[in-house]
Amino acid sequence: MSDPNISPSGGKTVSFDDDPTSSTPTVTTTTTSLDSTTLPTATATESALAPAPVRPANKRRRSSLKQGTQMPYRPEKQYYSHPDPLLRRLRLRNGYGKEVDLEREFTDAKVVLFLFGATWRNSSKEPYDLVANFARRHPHQCKVVYVSADTSERVFEQNTRSKPWLAMEWNDGSTLETPGAPEDEPQDPSSTLAPTEPLEPFLLAGDPDLEDEVHHSDPKGELYLRPYSRVYLAEKWNVLGVPNVVVYHLPSRQILTHHARFDLLKDGKLESTWAKWSEGEKVEFGIGDLVFALRWTISLAVLASAYAIGVRQGAVPDVLGQWTESLSQKFLFGGTTPPS
């Protein structure tokens, strides 16, 4: 029998093996014996010489997993499983820095306050104190989730440890840390290190949520879905500044307000606010609220009007007019009498 690899000239044919890592074929040469002289030869068809098409690299966002790879880490089921379509997308920690069992933590909850916050030197603590007091009034039915916009993990720890609220995961790829320390805050030595990669593929701002409708086919919330990061949630709810409170009603799965007023959490309005929020009702901004918000402006306007009327009628000396005239002479004319 004849060898199929032997050419009519007596030498072996040439084979072309496509290298999967190269866009051009690799030519394998053999030798053929002609009159006891060894010469390299290479023969191939034109189709074999055509370069193989190059597949473009799959572009992926920083928050995505590489195609075809398994997730490096998946939390235990109690940390991501919940019937609520919003809660199941959160990774929360309690005041001790421990992961939160969603089913257990939100068993009796009716209202969730998402507190978008950050603190710095000499910043006001009043909004955070109001939210803390409100949460302590209804510890089981009202839960607070702190969504940090802090500039460093050290400040984040200060604002979440031993506080009456939960906190979204810090290491979620939000990359809110700024290079260098702020002028009013000492540099945290650990902040000079490169940020740690998130363990899960968190959705970041601008990422499409391809799993938004999964909860319709998974009402018990048992499937794993990509979690929300802090910056994704801020973009989703159009939160542009801090502090800001978003009110979420769990039984109806509705956002009651994206920008709750902090005066609703003060004494005198606190209980009426809770009565409406717990029933899934929005707190409307009425005439009384408008007058209260503008109370100082209205008071100054009334005093200015009364003063103007008194000066016009001669009942009150025009002290303000004389004072402004003396200032004009001093700074505009150097203390001399202005020309007539």
Secondary structure as a PSIPRED ss2 file (coil, helix, strand):
# PSIPRED VFORMAT (PSIPRED V4.0)

   1 M C   1.000  0.000  0.000
   2 S C   1.000  0.000  0.000
   3 D C   1.000  0.000  0.000
   4 P C   1.000  0.000  0.000
   5 N C   1.000  0.000  0.000
   6 I E   0.000  0.000  1.000
   7 S C   1.000  0.000  0.000
   8 P C   1.000  0.000  0.000
   9 S C   1.000  0.000  0.000
  10 G C   1.000  0.000  0.000
  11 G C   1.000  0.000  0.000
  12 K E   0.000  0.000  1.000
  13 T C   1.000  0.000  0.000
  14 V C   1.000  0.000  0.000
  15 S E   0.000  0.000  1.000
  16 F E   0.000  0.000  1.000
  17 D E   0.000  0.000  1.000
  18 D C   1.000  0.000  0.000
  19 D C   1.000  0.000  0.000
  20 P C   1.000  0.000  0.000
  21 T C   1.000  0.000  0.000
  22 S C   1.000  0.000  0.000
  23 S C   1.000  0.000  0.000
  24 T C   1.000  0.000  0.000
  25 P C   1.000  0.000  0.000
  26 T E   0.000  0.000  1.000
  27 V E   0.000  0.000  1.000
  28 T E   0.000  0.000  1.000
  29 T C   1.000  0.000  0.000
  30 T E   0.000  0.000  1.000
  31 T E   0.000  0.000  1.000
  32 T E   0.000  0.000  1.000
  33 S E   0.000  0.000  1.000
  34 L E   0.000  0.000  1.000
  35 D C   1.000  0.000  0.000
  36 S C   1.000  0.000  0.000
  37 T E   0.000  0.000  1.000
  38 T E   0.000  0.000  1.000
  39 L E   0.000  0.000  1.000
  40 P E   0.000  0.000  1.000
  41 T E   0.000  0.000  1.000
  42 A C   1.000  0.000  0.000
  43 T C   1.000  0.000  0.000
  44 A C   1.000  0.000  0.000
  45 T C   1.000  0.000  0.000
  46 E H   0.000  1.000  0.000
  47 S H   0.000  1.000  0.000
  48 A H   0.000  1.000  0.000
  49 L H   0.000  1.000  0.000
  50 A C   1.000  0.000  0.000
  51 P C   1.000  0.000  0.000
  52 A C   1.000  0.000  0.000
  53 P C   1.000  0.000  0.000
  54 V C   1.000  0.000  0.000
  55 R C   1.000  0.000  0.000
  56 P C   1.000  0.000  0.000
  57 A C   1.000  0.000  0.000
  58 N C   1.000  0.000  0.000
  59 K C   1.000  0.000  0.000
  60 R C   1.000  0.000  0.000
  61 R C   1.000  0.000  0.000
  62 R C   1.000  0.000  0.000
  63 S C   1.000  0.000  0.000
  64 S C   1.000  0.000  0.000
  65 L C   1.000  0.000  0.000
  66 K C   1.000  0.000  0.000
  67 Q C   1.000  0.000  0.000
  68 G C   1.000  0.000  0.000
  69 T C   1.000  0.000  0.000
  70 Q C   1.000  0.000  0.000
  71 M C   1.000  0.000  0.000
  72 P C   1.000  0.000  0.000
  73 Y C   1.000  0.000  0.000
  74 R C   1.000  0.000  0.000
  75 P C   1.000  0.000  0.000
  76 E C   1.000  0.000  0.000
  77 K H   0.000  1.000  0.000
  78 Q H   0.000  1.000  0.000
  79 Y H   0.000  1.000  0.000
  80 Y C   1.000  0.000  0.000
  81 S C   1.000  0.000  0.000
  82 H C   1.000  0.000  0.000
  83 P C   1.000  0.000  0.000
  84 D C   1.000  0.000  0.000
  85 P C   1.000  0.000  0.000
  86 L C   1.000  0.000  0.000
  87 L H   0.000  1.000  0.000
  88 R H   0.000  1.000  0.000
  89 R H   0.000  1.000  0.000
  90 L C   1.000  0.000  0.000
  91 R C   1.000  0.000  0.000
  92 L E   0.000  0.000  1.000
  93 R E   0.000  0.000  1.000
  94 N C   1.000  0.000  0.000
  95 G C   1.000  0.000  0.000
  96 Y C   1.000  0.000  0.000
  97 G C   1.000  0.000  0.000
  98 K C   1.000  0.000  0.000
  99 E E   0.000  0.000  1.000
 100 V C   1.000  0.000  0.000
 101 D C   1.000  0.000  0.000
 102 L H   0.000  1.000  0.000
 103 E H   0.000  1.000  0.000
 104 R H   0.000  1.000  0.000
 105 E H   0.000  1.000  0.000
 106 F C   1.000  0.000  0.000
 107 T C   1.000  0.000  0.000
 108 D C   1.000  0.000  0.000
 109 A C   1.000  0.000  0.000
 110 K C   1.000  0.000  0.000
 111 V E   0.000  0.000  1.000
 112 V E   0.000  0.000  1.000
 113 L E   0.000  0.000  1.000
 114 F E   0.000  0.000  1.000
 115 L E   0.000  0.000  1.000
 116 F E   0.000  0.000  1.000
 117 G E   0.000  0.000  1.000
 118 A C   1.000  0.000  0.000
 119 T C   1.000  0.000  0.000
 120 W C   1.000  0.000  0.000
 121 R C   1.000  0.000  0.000
 122 N C   1.000  0.000  0.000
 123 S C   1.000  0.000  0.000
 124 S C   1.000  0.000  0.000
 125 K C   1.000  0.000  0.000
 126 E H   0.000  1.000  0.000
 127 P H   0.000  1.000  0.000
 128 Y H   0.000  1.000  0.000
 129 D H   0.000  1.000  0.000
 130 L H   0.000  1.000  0.000
 131 V H   0.000  1.000  0.000
 132 A H   0.000  1.000  0.000
 133 N H   0.000  1.000  0.000
 134 F H   0.000  1.000  0.000
 135 A H   0.000  1.000  0.000
 136 R H   0.000  1.000  0.000
 137 R H   0.000  1.000  0.000
 138 H C   1.000  0.000  0.000
 139 P C   1.000  0.000  0.000
 140 H C   1.000  0.000  0.000
 141 Q C   1.000  0.000  0.000
 142 C E   0.000  0.000  1.000
 143 K E   0.000  0.000  1.000
 144 V E   0.000  0.000  1.000
 145 V E   0.000  0.000  1.000
 146 Y E   0.000  0.000  1.000
 147 V E   0.000  0.000  1.000
 148 S E   0.000  0.000  1.000
 149 A C   1.000  0.000  0.000
 150 D C   1.000  0.000  0.000
 151 T C   1.000  0.000  0.000
 152 S C   1.000  0.000  0.000
 153 E H   0.000  1.000  0.000
 154 R H   0.000  1.000  0.000
 155 V H   0.000  1.000  0.000
 156 F H   0.000  1.000  0.000
 157 E H   0.000  1.000  0.000
 158 Q H   0.000  1.000  0.000
 159 N H   0.000  1.000  0.000
 160 T H   0.000  1.000  0.000
 161 R C   1.000  0.000  0.000
 162 S C   1.000  0.000  0.000
 163 K C   1.000  0.000  0.000
 164 P C   1.000  0.000  0.000
 165 W C   1.000  0.000  0.000
 166 L E   0.000  0.000  1.000
 167 A E   0.000  0.000  1.000
 168 M E   0.000  0.000  1.000
 169 E C   1.000  0.000  0.000
 170 W C   1.000  0.000  0.000
 171 N C   1.000  0.000  0.000
 172 D C   1.000  0.000  0.000
 173 G C   1.000  0.000  0.000
 174 S C   1.000  0.000  0.000
 175 T C   1.000  0.000  0.000
 176 L C   1.000  0.000  0.000
 177 E C   1.000  0.000  0.000
 178 T C   1.000  0.000  0.000
 179 P C   1.000  0.000  0.000
 180 G C   1.000  0.000  0.000
 181 A C   1.000  0.000  0.000
 182 P C   1.000  0.000  0.000
 183 E C   1.000  0.000  0.000
 184 D C   1.000  0.000  0.000
 185 E C   1.000  0.000  0.000
 186 P C   1.000  0.000  0.000
 187 Q C   1.000  0.000  0.000
 188 D C   1.000  0.000  0.000
 189 P H   0.000  1.000  0.000
 190 S H   0.000  1.000  0.000
 191 S H   0.000  1.000  0.000
 192 T H   0.000  1.000  0.000
 193 L C   1.000  0.000  0.000
 194 A C   1.000  0.000  0.000
 195 P C   1.000  0.000  0.000
 196 T C   1.000  0.000  0.000
 197 E C   1.000  0.000  0.000
 198 P C   1.000  0.000  0.000
 199 L C   1.000  0.000  0.000
 200 E C   1.000  0.000  0.000
 201 P C   1.000  0.000  0.000
 202 F C   1.000  0.000  0.000
 203 L E   0.000  0.000  1.000
 204 L C   1.000  0.000  0.000
 205 A C   1.000  0.000  0.000
 206 G C   1.000  0.000  0.000
 207 D C   1.000  0.000  0.000
 208 P C   1.000  0.000  0.000
 209 D C   1.000  0.000  0.000
 210 L C   1.000  0.000  0.000
 211 E C   1.000  0.000  0.000
 212 D C   1.000  0.000  0.000
 213 E C   1.000  0.000  0.000
 214 V H   0.000  1.000  0.000
 215 H H   0.000  1.000  0.000
 216 H H   0.000  1.000  0.000
 217 S H   0.000  1.000  0.000
 218 D C   1.000  0.000  0.000
 219 P C   1.000  0.000  0.000
 220 K C   1.000  0.000  0.000
 221 G C   1.000  0.000  0.000
 222 E C   1.000  0.000  0.000
 223 L C   1.000  0.000  0.000
 224 Y C   1.000  0.000  0.000
 225 L C   1.000  0.000  0.000
 226 R C   1.000  0.000  0.000
 227 P C   1.000  0.000  0.000
 228 Y E   0.000  0.000  1.000
 229 S C   1.000  0.000  0.000
 230 R H   0.000  1.000  0.000
 231 V H   0.000  1.000  0.000
 232 Y H   0.000  1.000  0.000
 233 L H   0.000  1.000  0.000
 234 A H   0.000  1.000  0.000
 235 E H   0.000  1.000  0.000
 236 K H   0.000  1.000  0.000
 237 W C   1.000  0.000  0.000
 238 N C   1.000  0.000  0.000
 239 V C   1.000  0.000  0.000
 240 L C   1.000  0.000  0.000
 241 G C   1.000  0.000  0.000
 242 V C   1.000  0.000  0.000
 243 P C   1.000  0.000  0.000
 244 N E   0.000  0.000  1.000
 245 V E   0.000  0.000  1.000
 246 V E   0.000  0.000  1.000
 247 V E   0.000  0.000  1.000
 248 Y E   0.000  0.000  1.000
 249 H E   0.000  0.000  1.000
 250 L C   1.000  0.000  0.000
 251 P C   1.000  0.000  0.000
 252 S C   1.000  0.000  0.000
 253 R C   1.000  0.000  0.000
 254 Q E   0.000  0.000  1.000
 255 I E   0.000  0.000  1.000
 256 L E   0.000  0.000  1.000
 257 T E   0.000  0.000  1.000
 258 H C   1.000  0.000  0.000
 259 H C   1.000  0.000  0.000
 260 A C   1.000  0.000  0.000
 261 R C   1.000  0.000  0.000
 262 F H   0.000  1.000  0.000
 263 D H   0.000  1.000  0.000
 264 L H   0.000  1.000  0.000
 265 L H   0.000  1.000  0.000
 266 K C   1.000  0.000  0.000
 267 D C   1.000  0.000  0.000
 268 G C   1.000  0.000  0.000
 269 K C   1.000  0.000  0.000
 270 L H   0.000  1.000  0.000
 271 E H   0.000  1.000  0.000
 272 S H   0.000  1.000  0.000
 273 T H   0.000  1.000  0.000
 274 W H   0.000  1.000  0.000
 275 A H   0.000  1.000  0.000
 276 K H   0.000  1.000  0.000
 277 W H   0.000  1.000  0.000
 278 S H   0.000  1.000  0.000
 279 E C   1.000  0.000  0.000
 280 G C   1.000  0.000  0.000
 281 E C   1.000  0.000  0.000
 282 K C   1.000  0.000  0.000
 283 V C   1.000  0.000  0.000
 284 E C   1.000  0.000  0.000
 285 F C   1.000  0.000  0.000
 286 G C   1.000  0.000  0.000
 287 I H   0.000  1.000  0.000
 288 G H   0.000  1.000  0.000
 289 D H   0.000  1.000  0.000
 290 L H   0.000  1.000  0.000
 291 V H   0.000  1.000  0.000
 292 F H   0.000  1.000  0.000
 293 A H   0.000  1.000  0.000
 294 L C   1.000  0.000  0.000
 295 R H   0.000  1.000  0.000
 296 W H   0.000  1.000  0.000
 297 T H   0.000  1.000  0.000
 298 I H   0.000  1.000  0.000
 299 S H   0.000  1.000  0.000
 300 L H   0.000  1.000  0.000
 301 A H   0.000  1.000  0.000
 302 V H   0.000  1.000  0.000
 303 L H   0.000  1.000  0.000
 304 A H   0.000  1.000  0.000
 305 S H   0.000  1.000  0.000
 306 A H   0.000  1.000  0.000
 307 Y H   0.000  1.000  0.000
 308 A H   0.000  1.000  0.000
 309 I H   0.000  1.000  0.000
 310 G H   0.000  1.000  0.000
 311 V H   0.000  1.000  0.000
 312 R H   0.000  1.000  0.000
 313 Q C   1.000  0.000  0.000
 314 G C   1.000  0.000  0.000
 315 A C   1.000  0.000  0.000
 316 V C   1.000  0.000  0.000
 317 P C   1.000  0.000  0.000
 318 D C   1.000  0.000  0.000
 319 V H   0.000  1.000  0.000
 320 L H   0.000  1.000  0.000
 321 G H   0.000  1.000  0.000
 322 Q H   0.000  1.000  0.000
 323 W H   0.000  1.000  0.000
 324 T H   0.000  1.000  0.000
 325 E H   0.000  1.000  0.000
 326 S H   0.000  1.000  0.000
 327 L H   0.000  1.000  0.000
 328 S H   0.000  1.000  0.000
 329 Q H   0.000  1.000  0.000
 330 K H   0.000  1.000  0.000
 331 F H   0.000  1.000  0.000
 332 L H   0.000  1.000  0.000
 333 F C   1.000  0.000  0.000
 334 G C   1.000  0.000  0.000
 335 G C   1.000  0.000  0.000
 336 T C   1.000  0.000  0.000
 337 T C   1.000  0.000  0.000
 338 P C   1.000  0.000  0.000
 339 P C   1.000  0.000  0.000
 340 S C   1.000  0.000  0.000
